[in-house]
Amino acid sequence: MGPCFKVDINKIEDVQRRFTKACLPKMSYEERLFRLGLQTLELHRIMTDLITCYKLINGEPDIDCDSFISSFLFFFLGSVRQIKLAIRQLLDAHIKRLFVQYSALTSAAHL
């Protein structure tokens, strides 16, 4: 699991900035990432979240949705029916937000 706090995320992103600058010192960060075939760590996290959401919704074999989420929600909601409804609502909202972020980042990268 990756970092949760913005401070930690920024520190890790700074490491990638410095490393890519050591490789290609005269280019902007975005140009360095493009030349090296990398993504910003923010975009990578969003893509990973989208893939995980897709797997949860489509019942991919390596993720057991019930054990993954219900253990967290059961304590708060109580019934399986309420849990499944809450999961669907959370995933729908999260997926919409991730697609908006992904679209904004990819369109900004192609400017």
N, C-alpha and C positions, 0 to 999 in steps of 0.2 A: 504494500500500500504506500502511496506517495505522500508527500507532505500535505498538511491540511491548512497551515497558516500562511498568509501572504508573505510574511517575513521570511519563512523557510523557503517558499517557492522562489522568491526574488534572489535569495542567496544561491540557490541551485542554478537559476537562470544566469546569474553573474558568472558562475564557473564556466558555463557553456560559452558565454560571450568572450571571456578571457582566453579560453582554449582556442576558439575559432579565430580570434584576433592574432594569436601567436602563429597560426597557420597561414592566414591571409591578412596581414596587417593593414593594407591600404584600401580595404573594402568596407562598406557598411555591414552591419550585423546581418541584415536581410540578404545582401549579396553573398556574404560568406556562407550563410545557411544554404542558399540556392546552389552555390558552387560545390558545397560538400554533400549535397543531397540530404540535408537535415531539415527539421522543422523547429519552430520555437517550442519550448517545453509546454507552454500554455496550449498551443494547438495539439500537441501530442496528447496531453491530458484529456482534452475535449474529444479527440478521436477515440481514445481508449474508453471513455465514458459511453460514447455512442455505440461502440462495439459491444460493451457489456450490457447496455440496455437492449440491444438487438438480440443478444443471446438469451437474456432473461425472458423477453417477450416470446421468442420462438422456441424456447425449451431446448437450447443446445445441451448436448450431453455432459459437457464439462462444468456446467453451472446448474445446481439444483436450486431453483428459484424459491421453493418452499423453505428449505433449510437456510438459504442465504438471507432472506428477508423476514420470514415469519418469526424467527427467534427474537428479532429486535422489536417487531411490532406487536407480537402476542402479549407482551407484558403491558403495553399501553392500550390495546384495543380489545383484547379478550376473545372474540370469536373469529373463526376461520373465514366466515363470509365477510366480516368487516375488514379483515386483513387483506383478502384478495381485492376488495374494492379500493382500499387505501393504496395497495401496490399499483393497481392500474392507474389511479389518479396521479400518484407520484411519478410514475414512469412517463405518462403522457405529458405532464408539465415539464419534466426534466428533459425529455426528448425535444420538445418544442424549443426550449431554451438553448439546448446544445446545438440544434440546427441553426438557430439564429446566430449564435456565437461563431459557429464553424463557417457559415456563409460570410459573415462580416470579416473574419480573419483571412479567408481564402480570397475574397474580392480585394481586400486591402493589399494582400501579397502580390496580386497580379497588376497593381497600378503602376 
